[in-house]
Amino acid sequence: MWQINEHRDISKICRKLPKEIVKKYELWKEIVVLHGPEKLREFPGFNDEALKGELKGQRSSRLSRQYRVIYVVERELVTVFVLSVNPHEY
């Protein structure tokens, strides 16, 4: 079982997001907690991928065409740190 640690601003950010995006984020979290982040690659809609450049070491999953969840995986702690949920700006 995986643990998700969210940045302290995530709950505040989610209050401002469209309801569909929050629902998809909740689904994303459920998949990660139950099966781990590798399982996200089996769902083409999430388009889970490693980031490059300044964000190297972080991963991105699509919540919609515009919104992404940016996260880091720490395997030794079996923890996923959610850094942000934002419109695609990177």
mmCIF file as gemmi writes it, N, C-alpha and C atoms, coordinates in Angstrom:
data_model
loop_
_atom_site.group_PDB
_atom_site.id
_atom_site.type_symbol
_atom_site.label_atom_id
_atom_site.label_alt_id
_atom_site.label_comp_id
_atom_site.label_asym_id
_atom_site.label_entity_id
_atom_site.label_seq_id
_atom_site.pdbx_PDB_ins_code
_atom_site.Cartn_x
_atom_site.Cartn_y
_atom_site.Cartn_z
_atom_site.occupancy
_atom_site.B_iso_or_equiv
_atom_site.pdbx_formal_charge
_atom_site.auth_seq_id
_atom_site.auth_asym_id
_atom_site.pdbx_PDB_model_num
ATOM 1 N N . MET Axp A 1 ? 0.841 -1.178 0 1 0 ? 1 A 1
ATOM 2 C CA . MET Axp A 1 ? 0 0 0 1 0 ? 1 A 1
ATOM 3 C C . MET Axp A 1 ? 0.892 1.25 0 1 0 ? 1 A 1
ATOM 4 N N . TRP Axp A 2 ? 0.518 2.21 -0.805 1 0 ? 2 A 1
ATOM 5 C CA . TRP Axp A 2 ? 1.277 3.437 -0.963 1 0 ? 2 A 1
ATOM 6 C C . TRP Axp A 2 ? 0.665 4.55 -0.116 1 0 ? 2 A 1
ATOM 7 N N . GLN Axp A 3 ? 1.47 5.52 0.214 1 0 ? 3 A 1
ATOM 8 C CA . GLN Axp A 3 ? 1.016 6.68 0.978 1 0 ? 3 A 1
ATOM 9 C C . GLN Axp A 3 ? 1.207 7.914 0.11 1 0 ? 3 A 1
ATOM 10 N N . ILE Axp A 4 ? 0.255 8.823 0.154 1 0 ? 4 A 1
ATOM 11 C CA . ILE Axp A 4 ? 0.355 10.072 -0.6 1 0 ? 4 A 1
ATOM 12 C C . ILE Axp A 4 ? 0.471 11.225 0.389 1 0 ? 4 A 1
ATOM 13 N N . ASN Axp A 5 ? 1.527 11.994 0.259 1 0 ? 5 A 1
ATOM 14 C CA . ASN Axp A 5 ? 1.696 13.226 1.033 1 0 ? 5 A 1
ATOM 15 C C . ASN Axp A 5 ? 1.498 14.387 0.072 1 0 ? 5 A 1
ATOM 16 N N . GLU Axp A 6 ? 0.518 15.222 0.357 1 0 ? 6 A 1
ATOM 17 C CA . GLU Axp A 6 ? 0.236 16.363 -0.503 1 0 ? 6 A 1
ATOM 18 C C . GLU Axp A 6 ? 0.902 17.618 0.063 1 0 ? 6 A 1
ATOM 19 N N . HIS Axp A 7 ? 1.326 18.473 -0.838 1 0 ? 7 A 1
ATOM 20 C CA . HIS Axp A 7 ? 1.834 19.783 -0.431 1 0 ? 7 A 1
ATOM 21 C C . HIS Axp A 7 ? 0.728 20.49 0.348 1 0 ? 7 A 1
ATOM 22 N N . ARG Axp A 8 ? 1.088 21.309 1.284 1 0 ? 8 A 1
ATOM 23 C CA . ARG Axp A 8 ? 0.085 21.936 2.156 1 0 ? 8 A 1
ATOM 24 C C . ARG Axp A 8 ? -0.924 22.8 1.395 1 0 ? 8 A 1
ATOM 25 N N . ASP Axp A 9 ? -0.584 23.248 0.198 1 0 ? 9 A 1
ATOM 26 C CA . ASP Axp A 9 ? -1.487 24.109 -0.581 1 0 ? 9 A 1
ATOM 27 C C . ASP Axp A 9 ? -2.464 23.331 -1.46 1 0 ? 9 A 1
ATOM 28 N N . ILE Axp A 10 ? -2.327 22.021 -1.538 1 0 ? 10 A 1
ATOM 29 C CA . ILE Axp A 10 ? -3.161 21.236 -2.458 1 0 ? 10 A 1
ATOM 30 C C . ILE Axp A 10 ? -4.647 21.358 -2.134 1 0 ? 10 A 1
ATOM 31 N N . SER Axp A 11 ? -5.026 21.283 -0.869 1 0 ? 11 A 1
ATOM 32 C CA . SER Axp A 11 ? -6.458 21.377 -0.535 1 0 ? 11 A 1
ATOM 33 C C . SER Axp A 11 ? -7.022 22.743 -0.933 1 0 ? 11 A 1
ATOM 34 N N . LYS Axp A 12 ? -6.236 23.79 -0.759 1 0 ? 12 A 1
ATOM 35 C CA . LYS Axp A 12 ? -6.658 25.135 -1.153 1 0 ? 12 A 1
ATOM 36 C C . LYS Axp A 12 ? -6.789 25.227 -2.681 1 0 ? 12 A 1
ATOM 37 N N . ILE Axp A 13 ? -5.841 24.633 -3.388 1 0 ? 13 A 1
ATOM 38 C CA . ILE Axp A 13 ? -5.873 24.626 -4.852 1 0 ? 13 A 1
ATOM 39 C C . ILE Axp A 13 ? -7.099 23.861 -5.34 1 0 ? 13 A 1
ATOM 40 N N . CYS Axp A 14 ? -7.389 22.719 -4.72 1 0 ? 14 A 1
ATOM 41 C CA . CYS Axp A 14 ? -8.511 21.883 -5.155 1 0 ? 14 A 1
ATOM 42 C C . CYS Axp A 14 ? -9.855 22.581 -4.987 1 0 ? 14 A 1
ATOM 43 N N . ARG Axp A 15 ? -9.972 23.451 -4.006 1 0 ? 15 A 1
ATOM 44 C CA . ARG Axp A 15 ? -11.232 24.182 -3.822 1 0 ? 15 A 1
ATOM 45 C C . ARG Axp A 15 ? -11.523 25.105 -5.001 1 0 ? 15 A 1
ATOM 46 N N . LYS Axp A 16 ? -10.487 25.518 -5.716 1 0 ? 16 A 1
ATOM 47 C CA . LYS Axp A 16 ? -10.656 26.444 -6.839 1 0 ? 16 A 1
ATOM 48 C C . LYS Axp A 16 ? -10.778 25.721 -8.182 1 0 ? 16 A 1
ATOM 49 N N . LEU Axp A 17 ? -10.519 24.419 -8.203 1 0 ? 17 A 1
ATOM 50 C CA . LEU Axp A 17 ? -10.538 23.655 -9.451 1 0 ? 17 A 1
ATOM 51 C C . LEU Axp A 17 ? -11.96 23.269 -9.837 1 0 ? 17 A 1
ATOM 52 N N . PRO Axp A 18 ? -12.195 23.019 -11.14 1 0 ? 18 A 1
ATOM 53 C CA . PRO Axp A 18 ? -13.491 22.486 -11.562 1 0 ? 18 A 1
ATOM 54 C C . PRO Axp A 18 ? -13.741 21.119 -10.906 1 0 ? 18 A 1
ATOM 55 N N . LYS Axp A 19 ? -14.997 20.813 -10.639 1 0 ? 19 A 1
ATOM 56 C CA . LYS Axp A 19 ? -15.359 19.574 -9.949 1 0 ? 19 A 1
ATOM 57 C C . LYS Axp A 19 ? -14.871 18.328 -10.694 1 0 ? 19 A 1
ATOM 58 N N . GLU Axp A 20 ? -14.899 18.35 -12.033 1 0 ? 20 A 1
ATOM 59 C CA . GLU Axp A 20 ? -14.446 17.186 -12.806 1 0 ? 20 A 1
ATOM 60 C C . GLU Axp A 20 ? -12.967 16.901 -12.555 1 0 ? 20 A 1
ATOM 61 N N . ILE Axp A 21 ? -12.19 17.955 -12.411 1 0 ? 21 A 1
ATOM 62 C CA . ILE Axp A 21 ? -10.752 17.806 -12.185 1 0 ? 21 A 1
ATOM 63 C C . ILE Axp A 21 ? -10.503 17.239 -10.789 1 0 ? 21 A 1
ATOM 64 N N . VAL Axp A 22 ? -11.25 17.707 -9.802 1 0 ? 22 A 1
ATOM 65 C CA . VAL Axp A 22 ? -11.105 17.194 -8.438 1 0 ? 22 A 1
ATOM 66 C C . VAL Axp A 22 ? -11.482 15.715 -8.402 1 0 ? 22 A 1
ATOM 67 N N . LYS Axp A 23 ? -12.559 15.331 -9.114 1 0 ? 23 A 1
ATOM 68 C CA . LYS Axp A 23 ? -12.966 13.917 -9.176 1 0 ? 23 A 1
ATOM 69 C C . LYS Axp A 23 ? -11.864 13.061 -9.804 1 0 ? 23 A 1
ATOM 70 N N . LYS Axp A 24 ? -11.281 13.554 -10.879 1 0 ? 24 A 1
ATOM 71 C CA . LYS Axp A 24 ? -10.217 12.801 -11.552 1 0 ? 24 A 1
ATOM 72 C C . LYS Axp A 24 ? -8.978 12.706 -10.653 1 0 ? 24 A 1
ATOM 73 N N . TYR Axp A 25 ? -8.699 13.761 -9.904 1 0 ? 25 A 1
ATOM 74 C CA . TYR Axp A 25 ? -7.576 13.749 -8.965 1 0 ? 25 A 1
ATOM 75 C C . TYR Axp A 25 ? -7.832 12.72 -7.863 1 0 ? 25 A 1
ATOM 76 N N . GLU Axp A 26 ? -9.048 12.652 -7.365 1 0 ? 26 A 1
ATOM 77 C CA . GLU Axp A 26 ? -9.392 11.65 -6.347 1 0 ? 26 A 1
ATOM 78 C C . GLU Axp A 26 ? -9.231 10.24 -6.907 1 0 ? 26 A 1
ATOM 79 N N . LEU Axp A 27 ? -9.629 10.019 -8.16 1 0 ? 27 A 1
ATOM 80 C CA . LEU Axp A 27 ? -9.427 8.723 -8.813 1 0 ? 27 A 1
ATOM 81 C C . LEU Axp A 27 ? -7.934 8.428 -8.938 1 0 ? 27 A 1
ATOM 82 N N . TRP Axp A 28 ? -7.149 9.425 -9.335 1 0 ? 28 A 1
ATOM 83 C CA . TRP Axp A 28 ? -5.697 9.288 -9.456 1 0 ? 28 A 1
ATOM 84 C C . TRP Axp A 28 ? -5.101 8.844 -8.126 1 0 ? 28 A 1
ATOM 85 N N . LYS Axp A 29 ? -5.526 9.516 -7.034 1 0 ? 29 A 1
ATOM 86 C CA . LYS Axp A 29 ? -5.008 9.169 -5.707 1 0 ? 29 A 1
ATOM 87 C C . LYS Axp A 29 ? -5.395 7.742 -5.319 1 0 ? 29 A 1
ATOM 88 N N . GLU Axp A 30 ? -6.611 7.348 -5.613 1 0 ? 30 A 1
ATOM 89 C CA . GLU Axp A 30 ? -7.067 5.996 -5.277 1 0 ? 30 A 1
ATOM 90 C C . GLU Axp A 30 ? -6.231 4.936 -5.991 1 0 ? 30 A 1
ATOM 91 N N . ILE Axp A 31 ? -5.957 5.16 -7.269 1 0 ? 31 A 1
ATOM 92 C CA . ILE Axp A 31 ? -5.128 4.217 -8.037 1 0 ? 31 A 1
ATOM 93 C C . ILE Axp A 31 ? -3.731 4.139 -7.433 1 0 ? 31 A 1
ATOM 94 N N . VAL Axp A 32 ? -3.141 5.274 -7.115 1 0 ? 32 A 1
ATOM 95 C CA . VAL Axp A 32 ? -1.78 5.298 -6.569 1 0 ? 32 A 1
ATOM 96 C C . VAL Axp A 32 ? -1.725 4.614 -5.204 1 0 ? 32 A 1
ATOM 97 N N . VAL Axp A 33 ? -2.678 4.893 -4.339 1 0 ? 33 A 1
ATOM 98 C CA . VAL Axp A 33 ? -2.676 4.296 -3.003 1 0 ? 33 A 1
ATOM 99 C C . VAL Axp A 33 ? -2.823 2.776 -3.08 1 0 ? 33 A 1
ATOM 100 N N . LEU Axp A 34 ? -3.718 2.299 -3.924 1 0 ? 34 A 1
ATOM 101 C CA . LEU Axp A 34 ? -3.998 0.865 -3.984 1 0 ? 34 A 1
ATOM 102 C C . LEU Axp A 34 ? -2.974 0.073 -4.793 1 0 ? 34 A 1
ATOM 103 N N . HIS Axp A 35 ? -2.477 0.664 -5.884 1 0 ? 35 A 1
ATOM 104 C CA . HIS Axp A 35 ? -1.647 -0.108 -6.819 1 0 ? 35 A 1
ATOM 105 C C . HIS Axp A 35 ? -0.269 0.473 -7.071 1 0 ? 35 A 1
ATOM 106 N N . GLY Axp A 36 ? -0.012 1.696 -6.633 1 0 ? 36 A 1
ATOM 107 C CA . GLY Axp A 36 ? 1.276 2.327 -6.879 1 0 ? 36 A 1
ATOM 108 C C . GLY Axp A 36 ? 1.272 3.144 -8.158 1 0 ? 36 A 1
ATOM 109 N N . PRO Axp A 37 ? 2.218 4.057 -8.305 1 0 ? 37 A 1
ATOM 110 C CA . PRO Axp A 37 ? 2.248 4.941 -9.467 1 0 ? 37 A 1
ATOM 111 C C . PRO Axp A 37 ? 2.513 4.219 -10.793 1 0 ? 37 A 1
ATOM 112 N N . GLU Axp A 38 ? 3.121 3.033 -10.754 1 0 ? 38 A 1
ATOM 113 C CA . GLU Axp A 38 ? 3.368 2.297 -12 1 0 ? 38 A 1
ATOM 114 C C . GLU Axp A 38 ? 2.067 1.926 -12.703 1 0 ? 38 A 1
ATOM 115 N N . LYS Axp A 39 ? 1.015 1.713 -11.935 1 0 ? 39 A 1
ATOM 116 C CA . LYS Axp A 39 ? -0.291 1.333 -12.482 1 0 ? 39 A 1
ATOM 117 C C . LYS Axp A 39 ? -0.864 2.439 -13.363 1 0 ? 39 A 1
ATOM 118 N N . LEU Axp A 40 ? -0.477 3.687 -13.117 1 0 ? 40 A 1
ATOM 119 C CA . LEU Axp A 40 ? -0.99 4.814 -13.904 1 0 ? 40 A 1
ATOM 120 C C . LEU Axp A 40 ? -0.626 4.672 -15.381 1 0 ? 40 A 1
ATOM 121 N N . ARG Axp A 41 ? 0.475 4.01 -15.657 1 0 ? 41 A 1
ATOM 122 C CA . ARG Axp A 41 ? 0.93 3.859 -17.048 1 0 ? 41 A 1
ATOM 123 C C . ARG Axp A 41 ? 0.004 2.955 -17.85 1 0 ? 41 A 1
ATOM 124 N N . GLU Axp A 42 ? -0.823 2.169 -17.167 1 0 ? 42 A 1
ATOM 125 C CA . GLU Axp A 42 ? -1.779 1.29 -17.847 1 0 ? 42 A 1
ATOM 126 C C . GLU Axp A 42 ? -3.022 2.044 -18.312 1 0 ? 42 A 1
ATOM 127 N N . PHE Axp A 43 ? -3.194 3.283 -17.851 1 0 ? 43 A 1
ATOM 128 C CA . PHE Axp A 43 ? -4.341 4.103 -18.223 1 0 ? 43 A 1
ATOM 129 C C . PHE Axp A 43 ? -3.871 5.197 -19.175 1 0 ? 43 A 1
ATOM 130 N N . PRO Axp A 44 ? -4.129 5.049 -20.464 1 0 ? 44 A 1
ATOM 131 C CA . PRO Axp A 44 ? -3.622 6.035 -21.423 1 0 ? 44 A 1
ATOM 132 C C . PRO Axp A 44 ? -4.137 7.451 -21.173 1 0 ? 44 A 1
ATOM 133 N N . GLY Axp A 45 ? -5.285 7.609 -20.546 1 0 ? 45 A 1
ATOM 134 C CA . GLY Axp A 45 ? -5.837 8.934 -20.268 1 0 ? 45 A 1
ATOM 135 C C . GLY Axp A 45 ? -4.983 9.758 -19.323 1 0 ? 45 A 1
ATOM 136 N N . PHE Axp A 46 ? -4.255 9.093 -18.432 1 0 ? 46 A 1
ATOM 137 C CA . PHE Axp A 46 ? -3.398 9.824 -17.499 1 0 ? 46 A 1
ATOM 138 C C . PHE Axp A 46 ? -2.092 10.25 -18.151 1 0 ? 46 A 1
ATOM 139 N N . ASN Axp A 47 ? -1.673 9.578 -19.203 1 0 ? 47 A 1
ATOM 140 C CA . ASN Axp A 47 ? -0.441 9.904 -19.911 1 0 ? 47 A 1
ATOM 141 C C . ASN Axp A 47 ? 0.696 10.203 -18.93 1 0 ? 47 A 1
ATOM 142 N N . ASP Axp A 48 ? 0.905 9.294 -17.993 1 0 ? 48 A 1
ATOM 143 C CA . ASP Axp A 48 ? 1.921 9.465 -16.958 1 0 ? 48 A 1
ATOM 144 C C . ASP Axp A 48 ? 3.315 9.439 -17.586 1 0 ? 48 A 1
ATOM 145 N N . GLU Axp A 49 ? 4.142 10.437 -17.253 1 0 ? 49 A 1
ATOM 146 C CA . GLU Axp A 49 ? 5.475 10.506 -17.857 1 0 ? 49 A 1
ATOM 147 C C . GLU Axp A 49 ? 6.462 11.207 -16.94 1 0 ? 49 A 1
ATOM 148 N N . ALA Axp A 50 ? 7.724 10.865 -17.12 1 0 ? 50 A 1
ATOM 149 C CA . ALA Axp A 50 ? 8.808 11.543 -16.413 1 0 ? 50 A 1
ATOM 150 C C . ALA Axp A 50 ? 9.033 12.89 -17.078 1 0 ? 50 A 1
ATOM 151 N N . LEU Axp A 51 ? 9.364 13.885 -16.266 1 0 ? 51 A 1
ATOM 152 C CA . LEU Axp A 51 ? 9.605 15.217 -16.799 1 0 ? 51 A 1
ATOM 153 C C . LEU Axp A 51 ? 11.089 15.42 -17.06 1 0 ? 51 A 1
ATOM 154 N N . LYS Axp A 52 ? 11.387 16.398 -17.891 1 0 ? 52 A 1
ATOM 155 C CA . LYS Axp A 52 ? 12.767 16.682 -18.279 1 0 ? 52 A 1
ATOM 156 C C . LYS Axp A 52 ? 13.129 18.103 -17.881 1 0 ? 52 A 1
ATOM 157 N N . GLY Axp A 53 ? 14.386 18.443 -18.071 1 0 ? 53 A 1
ATOM 158 C CA . GLY Axp A 53 ? 14.849 19.809 -17.823 1 0 ? 53 A 1
ATOM 159 C C . GLY Axp A 53 ? 14.859 20.152 -16.344 1 0 ? 53 A 1
ATOM 160 N N . GLU Axp A 54 ? 14.333 21.338 -16.008 1 0 ? 54 A 1
ATOM 161 C CA . GLU Axp A 54 ? 14.307 21.808 -14.624 1 0 ? 54 A 1
ATOM 162 C C . GLU Axp A 54 ? 13.538 20.873 -13.704 1 0 ? 54 A 1
ATOM 163 N N . LEU Axp A 55 ? 12.561 20.183 -14.249 1 0 ? 55 A 1
ATOM 164 C CA . LEU Axp A 55 ? 11.687 19.322 -13.446 1 0 ? 55 A 1
ATOM 165 C C . LEU Axp A 55 ? 12.118 17.852 -13.475 1 0 ? 55 A 1
ATOM 166 N N . LYS Axp A 56 ? 13.346 17.604 -13.898 1 0 ? 56 A 1
ATOM 167 C CA . LYS Axp A 56 ? 13.853 16.236 -13.944 1 0 ? 56 A 1
ATOM 168 C C . LYS Axp A 56 ? 13.76 15.602 -12.55 1 0 ? 56 A 1
ATOM 169 N N . GLY Axp A 57 ? 13.305 14.35 -12.499 1 0 ? 57 A 1
ATOM 170 C CA . GLY Axp A 57 ? 13.107 13.661 -11.228 1 0 ? 57 A 1
ATOM 171 C C . GLY Axp A 57 ? 11.66 13.697 -10.768 1 0 ? 57 A 1
ATOM 172 N N . GLN Axp A 58 ? 10.851 14.528 -11.423 1 0 ? 58 A 1
ATOM 173 C CA . GLN Axp A 58 ? 9.428 14.61 -11.12 1 0 ? 58 A 1
ATOM 174 C C . GLN Axp A 58 ? 8.65 13.916 -12.228 1 0 ? 58 A 1
ATOM 175 N N . ARG Axp A 59 ? 7.399 13.598 -11.94 1 0 ? 59 A 1
ATOM 176 C CA . ARG Axp A 59 ? 6.531 12.951 -12.923 1 0 ? 59 A 1
ATOM 177 C C . ARG Axp A 59 ? 5.267 13.781 -13.086 1 0 ? 59 A 1
ATOM 178 N N . SER Axp A 60 ? 4.584 13.574 -14.196 1 0 ? 60 A 1
ATOM 179 C CA . SER Axp A 60 ? 3.353 14.295 -14.498 1 0 ? 60 A 1
ATOM 180 C C . SER Axp A 60 ? 2.295 13.311 -14.96 1 0 ? 60 A 1
ATOM 181 N N . SER Axp A 61 ? 1.059 13.524 -14.514 1 0 ? 61 A 1
ATOM 182 C CA . SER Axp A 61 ? -0.095 12.764 -14.992 1 0 ? 61 A 1
ATOM 183 C C . SER Axp A 61 ? -1.161 13.764 -15.415 1 0 ? 61 A 1
ATOM 184 N N . ARG Axp A 62 ? -1.805 13.49 -16.546 1 0 ? 62 A 1
ATOM 185 C CA . ARG Axp A 62 ? -2.88 14.363 -17.014 1 0 ? 62 A 1
ATOM 186 C C . ARG Axp A 62 ? -4.155 14.086 -16.234 1 0 ? 62 A 1
ATOM 187 N N . LEU Axp A 63 ? -4.798 15.153 -15.816 1 0 ? 63 A 1
ATOM 188 C CA . LEU Axp A 63 ? -6.131 15.034 -15.242 1 0 ? 63 A 1
ATOM 189 C C . LEU Axp A 63 ? -7.164 15.47 -16.276 1 0 ? 63 A 1
ATOM 190 N N . SER Axp A 64 ? -6.723 16.271 -17.218 1 0 ? 64 A 1
ATOM 191 C CA . SER Axp A 64 ? -7.539 16.694 -18.359 1 0 ? 64 A 1
ATOM 192 C C . SER Axp A 64 ? -6.568 17.2 -19.408 1 0 ? 64 A 1
ATOM 193 N N . ARG Axp A 65 ? -7.099 17.746 -20.451 1 0 ? 65 A 1
ATOM 194 C CA . ARG Axp A 65 ? -6.232 18.307 -21.482 1 0 ? 65 A 1
ATOM 195 C C . ARG Axp A 65 ? -5.397 19.463 -20.93 1 0 ? 65 A 1
ATOM 196 N N . GLN Axp A 66 ? -5.949 20.178 -19.962 1 0 ? 66 A 1
ATOM 197 C CA . GLN Axp A 66 ? -5.274 21.356 -19.41 1 0 ? 66 A 1
ATOM 198 C C . GLN Axp A 66 ? -4.56 21.078 -18.087 1 0 ? 66 A 1
ATOM 199 N N . TYR Axp A 67 ? -5.169 20.296 -17.201 1 0 ? 67 A 1
ATOM 200 C CA . TYR Axp A 67 ? -4.637 20.138 -15.845 1 0 ? 67 A 1
ATOM 201 C C . TYR Axp A 67 ? -3.749 18.917 -15.696 1 0 ? 67 A 1
ATOM 202 N N . ARG Axp A 68 ? -2.691 19.092 -14.893 1 0 ? 68 A 1
ATOM 203 C CA . ARG Axp A 68 ? -1.731 18.028 -14.599 1 0 ? 68 A 1
ATOM 204 C C . ARG Axp A 68 ? -1.522 17.928 -13.096 1 0 ? 68 A 1
ATOM 205 N N . VAL Axp A 69 ? -1.15 16.743 -12.646 1 0 ? 69 A 1
ATOM 206 C CA . VAL Axp A 69 ? -0.686 16.581 -11.272 1 0 ? 69 A 1
ATOM 207 C C . VAL Axp A 69 ? 0.808 16.297 -11.379 1 0 ? 69 A 1
ATOM 208 N N . ILE Axp A 70 ? 1.603 17.049 -10.652 1 0 ? 70 A 1
ATOM 209 C CA . ILE Axp A 70 ? 3.055 16.893 -10.648 1 0 ? 70 A 1
ATOM 210 C C . ILE Axp A 70 ? 3.426 16.229 -9.329 1 0 ? 70 A 1
ATOM 211 N N . TYR Axp A 71 ? 4.225 15.172 -9.405 1 0 ? 71 A 1
ATOM 212 C CA . TYR Axp A 71 ? 4.554 14.435 -8.183 1 0 ? 71 A 1
ATOM 213 C C . TYR Axp A 71 ? 5.944 13.823 -8.249 1 0 ? 71 A 1
ATOM 214 N N . VAL Axp A 72 ? 6.43 13.418 -7.071 1 0 ? 72 A 1
ATOM 215 C CA . VAL Axp A 72 ? 7.729 12.767 -6.922 1 0 ? 72 A 1
ATOM 216 C C . VAL Axp A 72 ? 7.489 11.458 -6.185 1 0 ? 72 A 1
ATOM 217 N N . VAL Axp A 73 ? 8.18 10.402 -6.595 1 0 ? 73 A 1
ATOM 218 C CA . VAL Axp A 73 ? 8.049 9.1 -5.946 1 0 ? 73 A 1
ATOM 219 C C . VAL Axp A 73 ? 9.302 8.807 -5.15 1 0 ? 73 A 1
ATOM 220 N N . GLU Axp A 74 ? 9.142 8.465 -3.881 1 0 ? 74 A 1
ATOM 221 C CA . GLU Axp A 74 ? 10.24 8.008 -3.04 1 0 ? 74 A 1
ATOM 222 C C . GLU Axp A 74 ? 10.009 6.537 -2.773 1 0 ? 74 A 1
ATOM 223 N N . ARG Axp A 75 ? 10.704 5.691 -3.485 1 0 ? 75 A 1
ATOM 224 C CA . ARG Axp A 75 ? 10.45 4.251 -3.404 1 0 ? 75 A 1
ATOM 225 C C . ARG Axp A 75 ? 10.801 3.642 -2.054 1 0 ? 75 A 1
ATOM 226 N N . GLU Axp A 76 ? 11.879 4.092 -1.441 1 0 ? 76 A 1
ATOM 227 C CA . GLU Axp A 76 ? 12.268 3.474 -0.182 1 0 ? 76 A 1
ATOM 228 C C . GLU Axp A 76 ? 11.259 3.741 0.93 1 0 ? 76 A 1
ATOM 229 N N . LEU Axp A 77 ? 10.501 4.823 0.814 1 0 ? 77 A 1
ATOM 230 C CA . LEU Axp A 77 ? 9.491 5.127 1.812 1 0 ? 77 A 1
ATOM 231 C C . LEU Axp A 77 ? 8.089 4.754 1.333 1 0 ? 77 A 1
ATOM 232 N N . VAL Axp A 78 ? 7.993 4.302 0.096 1 0 ? 78 A 1
ATOM 233 C CA . VAL Axp A 78 ? 6.703 3.986 -0.516 1 0 ? 78 A 1
ATOM 234 C C . VAL Axp A 78 ? 5.761 5.181 -0.337 1 0 ? 78 A 1
ATOM 235 N N . THR Axp A 79 ? 6.24 6.337 -0.76 1 0 ? 79 A 1
ATOM 236 C CA . THR Axp A 79 ? 5.499 7.585 -0.598 1 0 ? 79 A 1
ATOM 237 C C . THR Axp A 79 ? 5.469 8.338 -1.913 1 0 ? 79 A 1
ATOM 238 N N . VAL Axp A 80 ? 4.346 8.966 -2.193 1 0 ? 80 A 1
ATOM 239 C CA . VAL Axp A 80 ? 4.222 9.849 -3.346 1 0 ? 80 A 1
ATOM 240 C C . VAL Axp A 80 ? 3.982 11.251 -2.802 1 0 ? 80 A 1
ATOM 241 N N . PHE Axp A 81 ? 4.834 12.199 -3.162 1 0 ? 81 A 1
ATOM 242 C CA . PHE Axp A 81 ? 4.663 13.589 -2.757 1 0 ? 81 A 1
ATOM 243 C C . PHE Axp A 81 ? 4.016 14.351 -3.904 1 0 ? 81 A 1
ATOM 244 N N . VAL Axp A 82 ? 2.784 14.796 -3.723 1 0 ? 82 A 1
ATOM 245 C CA . VAL Axp A 82 ? 2.099 15.584 -4.741 1 0 ? 82 A 1
ATOM 246 C C . VAL Axp A 82 ? 2.538 17.027 -4.561 1 0 ? 82 A 1
ATOM 247 N N . LEU Axp A 83 ? 3.167 17.561 -5.585 1 0 ? 83 A 1
ATOM 248 C CA . LEU Axp A 83 ? 3.712 18.915 -5.504 1 0 ? 83 A 1
ATOM 249 C C . LEU Axp A 83 ? 2.713 19.962 -5.965 1 0 ? 83 A 1
ATOM 250 N N . SER Axp A 84 ? 1.955 19.641 -7.009 1 0 ? 84 A 1
ATOM 251 C CA . SER Axp A 84 ? 0.973 20.617 -7.474 1 0 ? 84 A 1
ATOM 252 C C . SER Axp A 84 ? -0.046 19.962 -8.395 1 0 ? 84 A 1
ATOM 253 N N . VAL Axp A 85 ? -1.18 20.617 -8.497 1 0 ? 85 A 1
ATOM 254 C CA . VAL Axp A 85 ? -2.206 20.29 -9.475 1 0 ? 85 A 1
ATOM 255 C C . VAL Axp A 85 ? -2.48 21.628 -10.148 1 0 ? 85 A 1
ATOM 256 N N . ASN Axp A 86 ? -2.124 21.739 -11.424 1 0 ? 86 A 1
ATOM 257 C CA . ASN Axp A 86 ? -2.21 23.042 -12.054 1 0 ? 86 A 1
ATOM 258 C C . ASN Axp A 86 ? -2.474 22.942 -13.54 1 0 ? 86 A 1
ATOM 259 N N . PRO Axp A 87 ? -2.873 24.075 -14.147 1 0 ? 87 A 1
ATOM 260 C CA . PRO Axp A 87 ? -2.978 24.098 -15.595 1 0 ? 87 A 1
ATOM 261 C C . PRO Axp A 87 ? -1.591 23.881 -16.188 1 0 ? 87 A 1
ATOM 262 N N . HIS Axp A 88 ? -1.525 23.309 -17.334 1 0 ? 88 A 1
ATOM 263 C CA . HIS Axp A 88 ? -0.261 22.968 -17.987 1 0 ? 88 A 1
ATOM 264 C C . HIS Axp A 88 ? 0.509 24.261 -18.272 1 0 ? 88 A 1
ATOM 265 N N . GLU Axp A 89 ? 1.522 24.549 -17.45 1 0 ? 89 A 1
ATOM 266 C CA . GLU Axp A 89 ? 2.307 25.791 -17.604 1 0 ? 89 A 1
ATOM 267 C C . GLU Axp A 89 ? 3.804 25.519 -17.709 1 0 ? 89 A 1
ATOM 268 N N . TYR Axp A 90 ? 4.231 24.29 -17.604 1 0 ? 90 A 1
ATOM 269 C CA . TYR Axp A 90 ? 5.656 24.015 -17.592 1 0 ? 90 A 1
ATOM 270 C C . TYR Axp A 90 ? 6.181 23.713 -18.964 1 0 ? 90 A 1
